[in-house]
Amino acid sequence: MANYGIKISKAGYDVKTASDINLIMSSKFNMLKTKMAGTFSEAGTLAHGLGYVPIFFIFAKGQTMERISITGNGGADSTNITFENPTTKRYYVFYQQAV
């Protein structure tokens, strides 16, 4: 089978011969694929419909509005993502199953 895909190498490395450690990105690497994204401003649940606990991130902007941090204000099960903090936050839910 042919070796094909997308690769980006670090500066100073030939993308055609660089080992994986010297690549910034390769389409053969496992990457998160987004199922859904949005914002919430009140506590509640969001049905993700995956049938398993997905990887998800919840982000909050800092007071300076220049920083974004991952928060611990949420949870997930095989049906829903639960938002526990009623301040405005952004979420991302991915197709990959959480371990």
C-alpha positions, -999 to 999 in steps of 0.1 A, spaced: 0 0 0 13 35 -9 25 59 18 3 90 15 -13 116 36 -4 150 50 28 158 70 43 190 84 79 188 97 97 209 123 119 236 109 152 221 97 138 187 89 129 173 55 92 163 56 99 134 33 124 117 56 117 131 91 108 106 118 75 110 137 92 128 166 103 156 141 69 161 127 45 188 139 15 171 123 8 139 104 -25 126 91 -15 91 105 -15 106 141 -47 101 161 -64 135 162 -96 147 180 -125 150 156 -152 175 168 -188 162 172 -203 195 185 -193 228 199 -211 257 215 -216 279 245 -238 276 277 -246 301 304 -267 281 328 -264 247 345 -280 218 326 -273 189 303 -265 185 266 -274 153 248 -244 141 227 -260 109 213 -228 89 211 -237 60 234 -203 62 252 -185 88 274 -167 111 249 -137 133 254 -149 168 260 -135 202 270 -152 231 288 -134 265 285 -138 297 304 -124 331 296 -103 348 323 -111 381 338 -88 399 314 -106 382 285 -71 373 271 -67 338 287 -88 308 282 -87 279 307 -101 244 308 -125 241 337 -136 212 358 -173 224 358 -189 195 340 -192 158 336 -203 132 311 -220 99 308 -230 78 277 -259 101 270 -252 137 282 -226 163 290 -235 180 323 -228 217 329 -225 226 366 -214 262 366 -239 288 353 -213 313 340 -208 315 302 -184 289 289 -176 273 256 -176 235 251 -163 210 226 -174 174 224 -153 150 204 -161 116 187 -133 98 206 -142 78 236 -128 88 270 -106 63 286 
